[in-house]
Amino acid sequence: MGGDPLWTGYRHRAVDPDGWTTFWRLDPREQPFELHDWLGRPDRPGHRLWSRAATPAGVRATWRTSAASVRLEIRAALDIYQEIAPVDFLVGGELHRRCPVEPGEQVIAVELPGTSVELEIWLPQGGAIGVRDVSFDGEAEPLPPIGPRWITYGSSITQCTGAYGPSETWPALVARRHGWDLVGLGLGGECHLDPIAARTIRDTPARLISLCLGINIYGGETFSGRTLPGQVESFVSTVRDGHPHTPIVVITPLPAPNLEGKPNAVGLTLDDIRGCVELGARTLRDPDLQLIDGRTVLSTEEAQRLYADDLHPGPDGYRLIADRLAPRLTLPL
């Protein structure tokens, strides 16, 4: 994806004059503005969407290497959520080192076994991140992504800034378990059925697509009971235009015990949101579309125990979500 043979999991790669690469998970070239100027204006509508799209959640690269060490040159800044996640280094599919990332430019050096191993670097799932160089003190061959591509779209619960690290978000755990090539479109606070998200999914080849819809629409009071079913129908229809027979899984909001039963400003409870999402998805009468009720992924009791706040799972909650969804997200034979 994006024309870079090294990294995967993004839509567009932008390199500034100093050589710093930003991995965009939505394509900013579709927008009629100068992004660097525009991103400096948090008062502009949509600022948060593009801030989230520039966070490299799910972006990673793999090498076969016998080097004794690797160095990653990375730049980080606090984003609108004031969080910078770590970088994960995996050897042979297992966590080798998890390295914190501080604001500013830095070089992260990690010792390796020095024998032939497969190394994965997963970039932070939180923060404004740039990458300039990856270097080894020995032989290293970049490996292309393998396995069927899976796209998953959702909110902060799909971006998972509160996971232990980028290789332990629930999408990363599911993808690693199945051997899939993940494209993670978790956009914290910004899962509002934006047309550019639908077009991105439509135009990206995939063998499986999952859409976790509703929680940001509840919190942002984005649509009413009159408009939400049609917006879901339109979003899924756009996705389907590019994927005539690809399985699509629509997941309604997980339980939020302290918010259940409370109408938002447009009068919708979370149950109402679930019903509207289901109605919009079922209107298509699509035989390749599956619905998952988010309340079957975690129970209310599990949510009360594993949530870090009224809405977001903690690290062990994301692990449990992966355990529950992994057997339900499957490819056709």
C-alpha positions as CSV (number, residue, x, y, z in Angstrom):
1,M,0.0,0.0,0.0
2,G,1.1,3.6,-0.6
3,G,4.1,2.7,-2.8
4,D,6.6,2.0,0.0
5,P,8.0,-1.6,-0.1
6,L,9.0,-1.4,3.6
7,W,6.0,-0.4,5.7
8,T,2.4,-1.6,5.5
9,G,-0.9,-0.6,7.0
10,Y,-1.3,2.9,5.6
11,R,-2.9,4.7,2.6
12,H,-0.4,7.5,1.7
13,R,3.2,8.3,2.6
14,A,4.3,11.9,2.8
15,V,8.0,12.9,3.2
16,D,8.9,16.4,4.4
17,P,12.1,18.3,3.2
18,D,14.0,16.9,6.2
19,G,13.3,13.3,5.3
20,W,10.6,12.6,8.0
21,T,7.8,10.3,6.8
22,T,4.2,10.6,7.9
23,F,2.1,7.6,7.3
24,W,-1.5,8.7,6.5
25,R,-4.2,6.1,7.0
26,L,-6.6,8.3,5.0
27,D,-5.4,10.0,1.8
28,P,-4.9,13.8,2.4
29,R,-4.4,14.3,-1.3
30,E,-8.2,14.2,-1.7
31,Q,-8.6,17.3,0.4
32,P,-8.6,20.8,-1.2
33,F,-6.2,22.4,1.4
34,E,-2.6,22.6,2.5
35,L,-2.5,20.0,5.3
36,H,0.4,21.4,7.3
37,D,-1.3,24.8,7.5
38,W,-4.7,23.3,8.1
39,L,-3.6,20.8,10.8
40,G,-2.2,23.8,12.7
41,R,-5.8,25.1,13.0
42,P,-7.6,22.9,15.5
43,D,-10.6,25.3,15.2
44,R,-11.3,24.0,11.7
45,P,-14.0,21.3,11.3
46,G,-12.4,17.9,10.7
47,H,-9.1,18.8,12.3
48,R,-9.4,15.8,14.7
49,L,-10.1,13.4,11.9
50,W,-6.9,14.3,10.1
51,S,-4.9,14.3,13.3
52,R,-6.1,10.8,13.9
53,A,-5.4,9.7,10.3
54,A,-1.8,10.8,10.7
55,T,-1.3,8.5,13.7
56,P,0.3,5.2,12.4
57,A,-1.9,2.7,14.3
58,G,-1.3,-0.7,12.8
59,V,1.6,0.5,10.6
60,R,4.6,-1.9,10.7
61,A,7.4,-3.4,8.8
62,T,9.2,-6.8,8.7
63,W,12.7,-7.9,7.9
64,R,14.7,-11.1,7.9
65,T,18.0,-10.1,9.6
66,S,21.0,-11.6,11.3
67,A,22.1,-8.2,12.6
68,A,23.0,-7.8,16.3
69,S,21.1,-4.5,16.6
70,V,18.6,-2.2,14.9
71,R,18.2,1.6,15.2
72,L,15.0,3.4,14.6
73,E,15.0,7.2,14.0
74,I,11.7,8.5,15.1
75,R,10.0,11.9,15.9
76,A,7.0,12.2,18.1
77,A,4.7,14.9,19.5
78,L,1.7,14.8,21.7
79,D,-1.5,14.7,19.7
80,I,-5.0,16.0,20.7
81,Y,-5.4,13.1,23.2
82,Q,-2.0,13.9,24.8
83,E,-0.7,10.4,24.4
84,I,2.3,8.9,22.8
85,A,2.3,5.1,22.6
86,P,5.5,2.9,22.6
87,V,7.2,1.1,19.7
88,D,7.1,-2.7,19.7
89,F,9.9,-4.8,18.4
90,L,8.9,-8.4,17.7
91,V,11.3,-11.3,17.0
92,G,9.8,-14.5,15.6
93,G,6.3,-13.1,16.3
94,E,6.9,-12.6,20.0
95,L,7.5,-9.3,21.8
96,H,11.2,-8.7,22.1
97,R,11.4,-5.1,23.3
98,R,8.7,-2.4,24.0
99,C,10.3,1.0,23.9
100,P,8.7,4.2,25.2
101,V,8.7,7.2,22.8
102,E,9.3,10.7,24.1
103,P,8.3,14.0,22.5
104,G,10.9,15.2,20.0
105,E,13.5,13.5,17.8
106,Q,15.2,10.4,19.1
107,V,17.0,7.2,18.1
108,I,15.8,4.0,19.6
109,A,18.4,1.2,19.6
110,V,17.5,-2.4,20.2
111,E,19.8,-5.4,20.5
112,L,18.9,-8.4,18.4
113,P,19.9,-12.1,18.7
114,G,22.5,-11.8,16.0
115,T,21.2,-15.0,14.3
116,S,18.8,-15.2,11.4
117,V,15.4,-14.0,12.7
118,E,12.2,-12.3,11.5
119,L,11.9,-8.8,13.0
120,E,8.8,-6.7,13.0
121,I,8.6,-3.1,14.1
122,W,5.1,-1.8,15.0
123,L,4.9,2.0,15.2
124,P,3.0,3.8,18.0
125,Q,-0.8,3.6,17.9
126,G,-1.0,7.0,19.7
127,G,0.8,10.3,19.0
128,A,1.9,12.4,16.1
129,I,4.7,10.3,14.7
130,G,7.4,10.7,12.0
131,V,10.0,8.1,10.9
132,R,13.2,9.0,9.1
133,D,15.4,5.8,9.1
134,V,15.7,2.2,10.1
135,S,19.3,0.9,10.1
136,F,21.0,-2.4,11.0
137,D,24.6,-3.3,11.9
138,G,24.3,-6.4,9.7
139,E,22.4,-8.0,6.9
140,A,18.7,-7.2,6.7
141,E,16.2,-8.0,4.0
142,P,12.8,-6.3,4.0
143,L,9.9,-8.7,3.8
144,P,6.6,-7.9,2.1
145,P,3.4,-8.4,4.0
146,I,1.9,-11.8,3.6
147,G,-1.5,-13.2,4.3
148,P,-5.0,-11.9,3.2
149,R,-5.6,-8.2,3.9
150,W,-8.2,-7.3,6.6
151,I,-9.5,-3.8,6.9
152,T,-11.1,-2.8,10.2
153,Y,-12.7,0.6,10.8
154,G,-13.9,2.1,14.0
155,S,-13.4,4.5,16.9
156,S,-10.8,4.8,19.7
157,I,-11.8,1.3,20.8
158,T,-10.4,0.1,17.5
159,Q,-7.4,2.4,17.6
160,C,-6.7,1.2,21.2
161,T,-4.4,3.9,22.5
162,G,-4.8,2.3,25.9
163,A,-3.4,-1.1,24.9
164,Y,-0.1,-2.2,26.3
165,G,1.6,-1.5,22.9
166,P,0.8,-1.3,19.2
167,S,1.2,-5.1,18.7
168,E,-1.4,-5.7,21.4
169,T,-4.3,-3.6,20.1
170,W,-7.2,-6.0,19.5
171,P,-6.9,-5.6,15.7
172,A,-3.2,-6.4,15.9
173,L,-3.8,-9.4,18.1
174,V,-6.5,-10.8,15.8
175,A,-4.3,-10.2,12.7
176,R,-1.3,-11.8,14.2
177,R,-3.3,-14.8,15.3
178,H,-4.7,-15.4,11.8
179,G,-1.7,-14.3,9.8
180,W,-3.5,-11.4,8.2
181,D,-2.2,-8.2,6.7
182,L,-3.9,-5.6,8.9
183,V,-5.1,-2.2,7.7
184,G,-6.3,-0.5,11.0
185,L,-8.7,2.4,10.5
186,G,-9.3,3.0,14.2
187,L,-9.8,6.8,14.4
188,G,-10.2,7.9,18.0
189,G,-13.4,10.0,18.4
190,E,-13.8,10.2,14.6
191,C,-15.8,7.2,13.5
192,H,-18.6,9.3,12.0
193,L,-19.2,7.5,8.7
194,D,-17.1,10.1,6.8
195,P,-17.2,9.6,3.0
196,I,-13.4,9.6,2.8
197,A,-13.3,6.6,5.1
198,A,-15.8,4.7,3.0
199,R,-13.8,5.6,-0.2
200,T,-10.6,4.5,1.4
201,I,-12.0,1.1,2.3
202,R,-13.7,0.9,-1.2
203,D,-10.4,1.5,-3.0
204,T,-8.2,-0.8,-0.9
205,P,-8.1,-4.5,-1.9
206,A,-9.1,-6.7,1.0
207,R,-10.4,-10.2,1.8
208,L,-12.3,-9.2,4.9
209,I,-13.8,-5.9,6.1
210,S,-15.1,-5.1,9.6
211,L,-16.9,-1.9,10.6
212,C,-17.3,-1.1,14.3
213,L,-20.0,1.6,14.2
214,G,-22.0,3.7,16.6
215,I,-20.2,4.7,19.7
216,N,-18.7,8.0,18.4
217,I,-22.1,8.7,16.7
218,Y,-23.7,8.4,20.2
219,G,-21.1,10.6,21.9
220,G,-20.9,13.1,19.1
221,E,-24.7,13.3,18.6
222,T,-23.8,13.0,14.9
223,F,-27.0,11.7,13.5
224,S,-30.6,11.3,14.6
225,G,-32.8,8.2,14.6
226,R,-34.2,9.5,11.3
227,T,-30.8,9.9,9.5
228,L,-28.5,7.3,11.0
229,P,-29.9,4.1,9.3
230,G,-29.6,5.8,5.9
231,Q,-26.0,6.9,6.7
232,V,-25.0,3.4,7.6
233,E,-26.7,2.1,4.4
234,S,-24.8,4.6,2.3
235,F,-21.4,4.0,3.9
236,V,-21.7,0.2,3.5
237,S,-23.0,0.6,-0.1
238,T,-19.9,2.7,-0.9
239,V,-17.6,0.0,0.6
240,R,-19.5,-2.7,-1.3
241,D,-19.0,-0.8,-4.6
242,G,-15.3,-1.7,-4.5
243,H,-15.7,-5.2,-2.9
244,P,-18.6,-7.0,-4.6
245,H,-18.2,-10.3,-2.8
246,T,-15.9,-9.5,0.2
247,P,-17.3,-10.4,3.6
248,I,-18.3,-7.4,5.6
249,V,-18.9,-7.6,9.3
250,V,-20.7,-4.8,11.1
251,I,-20.2,-4.6,14.9
252,T,-22.5,-2.5,17.0
253,P,-21.3,-0.7,20.2
254,L,-19.8,-2.7,23.0
255,P,-21.5,-2.3,26.4
256,A,-20.9,1.0,28.3
257,P,-22.5,0.3,31.7
258,N,-22.5,3.8,32.9
259,L,-24.0,5.2,29.7
260,E,-26.6,2.6,28.9
261,G,-30.1,4.0,28.9
262,K,-29.0,7.7,28.8
263,P,-30.3,9.6,25.8
264,N,-27.8,11.9,24.0
265,A,-28.7,15.4,22.8
266,V,-30.6,14.0,19.8
267,G,-32.6,11.6,22.0
268,L,-30.8,8.3,21.2
269,T,-29.6,5.8,23.7
270,L,-26.9,3.3,23.0
271,D,-29.6,0.7,22.4
272,D,-31.2,3.1,19.9
273,I,-27.9,3.5,18.1
274,R,-27.5,-0.3,17.9
275,G,-30.9,-0.6,16.4
276,C,-30.3,2.1,13.8
277,V,-26.9,0.6,12.8
278,E,-28.6,-2.8,12.5
279,L,-31.5,-1.4,10.5
280,G,-29.1,0.4,8.1
281,A,-27.0,-2.7,7.5
282,R,-30.0,-5.0,7.1
283,T,-31.7,-2.7,4.6
284,L,-29.1,-3.8,2.0
285,R,-30.2,-7.4,2.2
286,D,-26.6,-8.3,1.6
287,P,-25.8,-12.1,1.8
288,D,-22.1,-11.4,2.5
289,L,-22.8,-9.0,5.4
290,Q,-22.7,-10.3,9.0
291,L,-23.9,-8.4,12.1
292,I,-22.3,-8.8,15.5
293,D,-24.0,-7.2,18.5
294,G,-21.3,-5.6,20.6
295,R,-22.9,-6.8,23.8
296,T,-22.0,-10.3,22.8
297,V,-18.3,-9.4,22.6
298,L,-18.1,-8.3,26.3
299,S,-20.6,-8.7,29.0
300,T,-21.7,-5.8,31.2
301,E,-19.9,-7.4,34.1
302,E,-16.7,-7.7,32.1
303,A,-16.9,-4.1,31.0
304,Q,-17.3,-2.9,34.6
305,R,-14.2,-4.8,35.5
306,L,-12.0,-4.1,32.5
307,Y,-12.8,-0.6,31.4
308,A,-10.4,2.2,32.2
309,D,-13.3,4.7,32.2
310,D,-17.0,4.8,31.2
311,L,-16.1,3.9,27.6
312,H,-12.6,2.5,26.9
313,P,-11.3,-0.9,27.8
314,G,-8.0,-1.2,29.5
315,P,-5.1,-3.3,28.1
316,D,-6.6,-6.6,29.4
317,G,-10.0,-5.6,28.0
318,Y,-8.5,-5.2,24.5
319,R,-6.9,-8.7,24.9
320,L,-10.3,-10.1,25.7
321,I,-12.0,-8.4,22.8
322,A,-9.4,-10.0,20.5
323,D,-10.1,-13.4,22.1
324,R,-13.8,-13.0,21.5
325,L,-13.6,-11.6,18.0
326,A,-10.9,-13.7,16.5
327,P,-13.1,-16.8,16.0
328,R,-15.9,-14.7,14.7
329,L,-13.9,-12.8,12.1
330,T,-13.1,-15.5,9.5
331,L,-12.4,-15.8,5.8
332,P,-14.6,-17.8,3.5
333,L,-13.2,-21.2,2.5
